[in-house]
Amino acid sequence: MLGDRWSLLIIRDIMLLGPRSFKQLLAGHERIATNILTERLRRLEGYGIIRANSDPTDGRKLYYSLTRKGIDLAPVLTEMVLWAAAHEETDNQALIREMRKGKEAFIATIHEQWVEQNSDGGQSPVARRSRDRA
C-alpha cells in the first residue's frame, strides 16, 4: 500500500502543507512525473488514505486531503523523517528541530490541524474557504 517511492512523499506533503491540488503536488521539489502522480493519487484514494474534493469555484479542479486513516500515519511519518535526518542530509532543518524538540506535541499539532480542517460536518477545507469568503 505504501511501499512505492512516491506515496509517502505525497502523504507527507498533504499532511504538512494541507490540502493540495494536482498542480501543487506536481510542483514539489521531488519532480514526480504526471502519470505517476495520477496513479499514486488514485491508489491512495482507493486505499482510503486520501480523498479528492472538488473546488466549488471550479468543479474541474480537485484538492486532495487526508482521511482519518491518512492522518493516523502522522506518528509513522514523523519517525521516518527523524530516522532519515539521523542518517542523511536534509534541507528542512527547522522541521527536524521541531520534531526532535517535542515529537508528541508535533504529532498532536498535526492532528489538531486536521481536525480543524475537517470539523465542518465532513465539508472539504476548499468548500469551507469558499463559503467563508462569501
DOBAGU-993062 format. One record per residue (C-alpha): y, z, x negated; residue in one letter. Coordinates in steps of 0.5 Angstrom, whole numbers, plus 500, padded with zeros to 3 digits. Layout:
DOBAGU-993062
{{Y; Z; X}; A}
...
This chain:
DOBAGU-993062
{{500; 500; 500}; M}
{{505; 502; 494}; L}
{{501; 499; 488}; G}
{{505; 493; 487}; D}
{{511; 492; 483}; R}
{{517; 492; 488}; W}
{{515; 496; 494}; S}
{{517; 503; 491}; L}
{{524; 500; 488}; L}
{{525; 497; 495}; I}
{{524; 504; 498}; I}
{{528; 508; 492}; R}
{{534; 503; 494}; D}
{{534; 505; 501}; I}
{{533; 512; 500}; M}
{{538; 513; 495}; L}
{{543; 508; 498}; L}
{{542; 508; 505}; G}
{{540; 502; 510}; P}
{{540; 495; 506}; R}
{{541; 488; 508}; S}
{{536; 483; 505}; F}
{{542; 480; 501}; K}
{{544; 487; 499}; Q}
{{537; 489; 497}; L}
{{536; 482; 493}; L}
{{543; 483; 489}; A}
{{539; 489; 486}; G}
{{539; 489; 478}; H}
{{531; 488; 478}; E}
{{532; 481; 480}; R}
{{527; 480; 485}; I}
{{525; 473; 488}; A}
{{527; 472; 495}; T}
{{520; 470; 497}; N}
{{517; 477; 494}; I}
{{522; 481; 497}; L}
{{521; 478; 504}; T}
{{513; 479; 503}; E}
{{515; 486; 501}; R}
{{519; 488; 507}; L}
{{514; 485; 512}; R}
{{509; 489; 508}; R}
{{513; 496; 508}; L}
{{515; 495; 515}; E}
{{507; 493; 517}; G}
{{505; 500; 514}; Y}
{{511; 503; 518}; G}
{{515; 506; 512}; I}
{{521; 502; 513}; I}
{{524; 499; 520}; R}
{{528; 493; 521}; A}
{{535; 494; 525}; N}
{{539; 488; 528}; S}
{{546; 488; 526}; D}
{{550; 489; 533}; P}
{{555; 484; 531}; T}
{{551; 479; 528}; D}
{{544; 479; 531}; G}
{{541; 475; 525}; R}
{{543; 480; 520}; K}
{{538; 485; 519}; L}
{{538; 492; 516}; Y}
{{532; 496; 513}; Y}
{{532; 503; 513}; S}
{{526; 508; 512}; L}
{{522; 511; 518}; T}
{{520; 518; 518}; R}
{{513; 516; 514}; K}
{{518; 513; 509}; G}
{{523; 519; 508}; I}
{{517; 523; 506}; D}
{{516; 519; 500}; L}
{{522; 523; 497}; A}
{{518; 528; 493}; P}
{{514; 523; 490}; V}
{{519; 518; 488}; L}
{{523; 524; 485}; T}
{{517; 526; 481}; E}
{{516; 519; 479}; M}
{{523; 518; 477}; V}
{{523; 524; 473}; L}
{{517; 522; 469}; W}
{{520; 515; 468}; A}
{{526; 519; 465}; A}
{{522; 523; 460}; A}
{{518; 517; 457}; H}
{{523; 511; 458}; E}
{{531; 510; 457}; E}
{{534; 510; 464}; T}
{{541; 507; 466}; D}
{{542; 512; 471}; N}
{{543; 519; 467}; Q}
{{547; 522; 473}; A}
{{542; 521; 478}; L}
{{537; 524; 473}; I}
{{541; 530; 471}; R}
{{542; 531; 479}; E}
{{534; 531; 480}; M}
{{533; 536; 474}; R}
{{538; 541; 476}; K}
{{535; 542; 483}; G}
{{529; 538; 485}; K}
{{528; 541; 491}; E}
{{536; 541; 493}; A}
{{536; 534; 491}; F}
{{530; 532; 496}; I}
{{533; 537; 501}; A}
{{539; 533; 501}; T}
{{536; 526; 501}; I}
{{532; 529; 508}; H}
{{539; 531; 511}; E}
{{542; 525; 510}; Q}
{{536; 521; 513}; W}
{{536; 526; 519}; V}
{{544; 525; 520}; E}
{{543; 517; 520}; Q}
{{537; 518; 525}; N}
{{540; 523; 529}; S}
{{542; 519; 535}; D}
{{536; 518; 539}; G}
{{533; 513; 534}; G}
{{539; 509; 534}; Q}
{{540; 505; 528}; S}
{{545; 507; 523}; P}
{{548; 500; 523}; V}
{{549; 501; 531}; A}
{{552; 507; 530}; R}
{{557; 505; 526}; R}
{{559; 499; 530}; S}
{{559; 504; 536}; R}
{{564; 509; 532}; D}
{{568; 503; 530}; R}
{{569; 501; 538}; A}
